[in-house]
Amino acid sequence: MIRSASLMLLALTVSPLSAADWPQWLGPQRDSIWRESGVVTQFPDTGAKIKWRVPVSYGYSGPAVADGRVFLTDYVKKSGDITNNAGGPDVLTGVERVLCLDAESGKEVWKYEYPRDYSISYGAGPRATPTVDGDKVYTLGAEGDLICFQTQDGSVVWKKELRNEYKCDAPFWGYSAAPLVDGDTLYCLVGGEGSIAVAFDKNSGKELWRALSSTSQGYCPPTLIEFGGKQQLLIWHPLSLNSLNPATGEVYWTVSLEPSYAMSISPPRLVGDMLFAGGYSDTSVMLKLTEAPGAEVLWRGTGKSSIATANAPPFMTAETIYGVDGISGALMAAKVEDGERLWETQKPTSPERRPKHATAFLVKLGETGDRFILASETGDLIFADLTPEGYTEINRAHILEPTNNAFGRDVVWSHPAYANQSAYLRNDKELVCVDLAAE
């Protein structure tokens, strides 16, 4: 194993920037809302302003940005072919890497790399976005390498090879669920009998508890919610959505929710007492939470009811669910009360065709208003208003070339980070920083 440090003088005395960070999957609160002030709500007539571009290698994982640094994982392939065959694995040899870059310049601060063979479908790199918590960053590789680093210099605090320690296989499409930190606990989707969900001491890596069994781990990141003054840890594996006591792993409630091809992916969304979860091929459910804690099924999505999200998480307001349907490839809106579809459009992903598993990552600009920023699989950033009445595109800019391939088309399947009045996006060749500061 090799850890290289090209530590700049800046890196020796890192101080937090005043701008908001994006330290984990879906932002500081994992709710797909960018709350930073002083950012544009559309591109100027001159188009997008690029601050820097730096080379990276293969990866679906998004960047995390905290305290003036960008953390990203990638994969340098040595041998084997990336076929993106949904019916079988890519068998590869190569090196998984964890990169730490200066957020303002893109210059390398430190790098850690380790050899890792892949035997997973769609083998173009790690999936899970790093999770930054104070002076530590946690990464999860595609084959189950869970590592805790010091953010300062990349020194390893602790690490685990989950497949070996828990005697389990990686999911068919690789470990994808970004670890979650709350207090002194790290929650992770692991696998194996009785250990689909595992809680670790974040500082030592010591196991605190393990819970749940299933046919496989699935891909949905652990999600913390609070309702009725009580926290619940939500774990959606390929058989059911489960609410656990975060302190003990005790199961509060379970609701059957079985997606096609074990594709439990998108995190559940909570607004008030309404909890939406669902994924590919008509497996969505709307629950009403009770203070027991418990959950009552209000409706399940079938046909023209609800949205079969796959790669990209949906966004939910008190009245409306917005998301890209994995079957039709259209961005859709549906009613919270019954799942009835209100409208759909192909414009964000592909106007000329109906791409299977189309992807556009939705992030709301602030807690009020209707303005969103969408990162499309086409490599475009799009400003648009999403309302129950329809989709109104303001403008867009082409940022990245699609470097991966899926179902016969070129795609970018990686969620950006939004921090420092900027957007950070990656494909399989470069990481790009886009200046989104208002004049």
Sequence and secondary structure as in RCSB ss.txt:
>XXXX:A:sequence
MIRSASLMLLALTVSPLSAADWPQWLGPQRDSIWRESGVVTQFPDTGAKIKWRVPVSYGYSGPAVADGRVFLTDY
VKKSGDITNNAGGPDVLTGVERVLCLDAESGKEVWKYEYPRDYSISYGAGPRATPTVDGDKVYTLGAEGDLICFQ
TQDGSVVWKKELRNEYKCDAPFWGYSAAPLVDGDTLYCLVGGEGSIAVAFDKNSGKELWRALSSTSQGYCPPTLI
EFGGKQQLLIWHPLSLNSLNPATGEVYWTVSLEPSYAMSISPPRLVGDMLFAGGYSDTSVMLKLTEAPGAEVLWR
GTGKSSIATANAPPFMTAETIYGVDGISGALMAAKVEDGERLWETQKPTSPERRPKHATAFLVKLGETGDRFILA
SETGDLIFADLTPEGYTEINRAHILEPTNNAFGRDVVWSHPAYANQSAYLRNDKELVCVDLAAE
>XXXX:A:secstr
 EEEE   HHHHT    SS  B STTTTTTSSEE  SSB SS  TT  EEEEEEE  B     EEETTEEEEEEE
EEEES     TTS EEEEEEEEEEEEETTT  EEEEEEEE  EEESS SS  S  EEETTEEEEE TT EEEEEE
TTT  EEEEEEHHHHTT    TT      EEETTEEEEE  STT SEEEEETTT  EEEEE   SS  S   EEE
EETTEEEEEEE SSEEEEE TTT  EEEEEE   GGG   S  EEETTEEEE  TTT  EEEEEETTTEEEEEEE
  TTBS  B SS  EE SSEEEEEBTTT  EEEEETTT BEEEEESTTT TTS  TT  EEEEEESSSSSEEEEE
ETTSEEEEEEEETTEEEEEEEEE     EEETTEEE     EEETTEEEEE SSEEEEEE B  
